[in-house]
């Protein structure tokens, strides 16, 4: 499965989501080598990323931008075999987390457990609820204003168990692909199979729309679930921050 087209499609879906949610806030910036999106009063997306392999000058420019925009995270995918992450670390960035970009070819539906109820977020009340439980699952804030400004372009879903909101998911379509993002369950409701149930909902959602591939970026905590569902590794993402943060 690992091929250049899938890798490019995964990156385009991920960065396309960041740019889409940033546009209403006029918070996206671009030059020849990099882009970044910083939304005030939100912990996401707040990312800076490169278009190509980097030089020391590129790294210095990125650090200058990060120093002027606190909270920016630099996700770096080394697709060129040049170990450019060493440049970032030598210039004073530190790795915060790692993720594995993954892909799944969609060819048959998954059997749902039907323990959860779900709704698409399309009003301020549900956006407020979604934004309220998200930090419990992920440890950082996505403001409800981001949801409210992007109802038409992004699918935000809220999941409940016995009428208690317990989980979130964000779906973003680019071409014939879908990105599955923000799949989270509040800590007290974990280890009950709910994250996998949310994933099956997302995958069936995509299959019903004749989407060909699903993409995601897995943390260590969620990777076993995604592998069990059939996702395969594409590439590694290292997320960097300034050492002072």
KAGI-V530834 format. One record per pair of residues at least 6 apart in sequence whose C-alpha atoms are under 7 Angstrom apart, sorted by the first residue. I is the first residue (numbers start at 1). GAP is how many residues later the second one is. If there is no record, write none. Layout:
BEGIN
<<I;GAP> <I;GAP>>
END
This chain:
BEGIN
<<2;232> <7;227> <10;205> <13;161> <13;166> <17;155> <18;19> <18;27> <19;9> <19;18> <21;125> <21;129> <22;6> <22;15> <22;17> <24;125> <25;14> <27;10> <27;11> <27;12> <28;8> <28;9> <28;10> <29;6> <29;7> <29;8> <30;6> <33;17> <33;18> <33;19> <34;15> <34;16> <34;17> <35;13> <35;14> <35;15> <36;11> <36;12> <36;13> <37;8> <37;9> <37;10> <37;11> <38;7> <38;8> <38;9> <38;34> <39;7> <41;102> <42;99> <42;100> <42;101> <43;97> <43;98> <43;99> <44;97> <44;98> <46;25> <46;26> <46;27> <47;25> <47;26> <47;27> <48;24> <48;25> <48;26> <48;27> <49;25> <49;26> <49;27> <53;27> <54;30> <56;31> <59;29> <66;6> <72;169> <73;166> <73;167> <73;168> <74;165> <74;166> <74;167> <75;162> <75;163> <75;164> <75;165> <76;161> <76;162> <76;163> <77;159> <77;160> <77;161> <78;6> <92;150> <92;151> <93;147> <93;148> <93;149> <93;150> <94;146> <94;147> <94;148> <94;149> <95;143> <95;144> <95;145> <95;146> <96;143> <96;144> <96;145> <97;141> <97;142> <98;121> <98;139> <98;140> <98;141> <99;118> <99;119> <99;120> <99;137> <99;138> <99;139> <100;117> <100;118> <100;119> <100;133> <100;135> <100;136> <100;137> <101;115> <101;116> <101;117> <101;132> <101;133> <101;134> <101;135> <101;136> <102;113> <102;114> <102;115> <102;129> <102;130> <102;131> <102;132> <103;110> <103;111> <103;112> <103;113> <103;128> <103;129> <103;130> <103;131> <104;109> <104;110> <104;111> <104;126> <104;127> <104;128> <105;107> <105;108> <105;109> <106;101> <106;106> <106;107> <106;108> <109;95> <109;98> <110;90> <110;94> <112;85> <112;88> <112;89> <113;84> <115;46> <116;43> <116;44> <116;45> <117;42> <117;43> <117;44> <118;39> <118;40> <118;41> <118;42> <119;38> <119;39> <119;40> <120;35> <120;36> <120;37> <120;38> <121;6> <121;35> <121;36> <121;37> <122;29> <124;24> <127;17> <127;20> <127;21> <128;16> <130;28> <130;38> <131;11> <131;12> <131;13> <133;53> <134;7> <134;34> <135;6> <136;50> <136;51> <137;47> <137;48> <137;49> <137;50> <138;46> <154;17> <154;18> <155;15> <155;16> <155;17> <156;13> <156;14> <156;15> <157;11> <157;12> <157;13> <158;7> <158;9> <158;10> <158;11> <159;6> <159;7> <159;8> <159;9> <160;6> <160;7> <166;19> <166;20> <166;23> <167;17> <167;18> <167;19> <168;14> <168;15> <168;16> <168;17> <169;12> <169;13> <169;14> <169;15> <170;10> <170;11> <170;12> <170;13> <171;7> <171;8> <171;9> <171;10> <172;6> <172;7> <172;8> <173;6> <176;35> <176;36> <177;34> <177;35> <177;36> <177;37> <178;28> <178;33> <178;35> <178;36> <178;37> <179;35> <179;36> <179;37> <180;34> <180;35> <180;36> <181;35> <183;12> <184;11> <185;10> <196;29>>
END
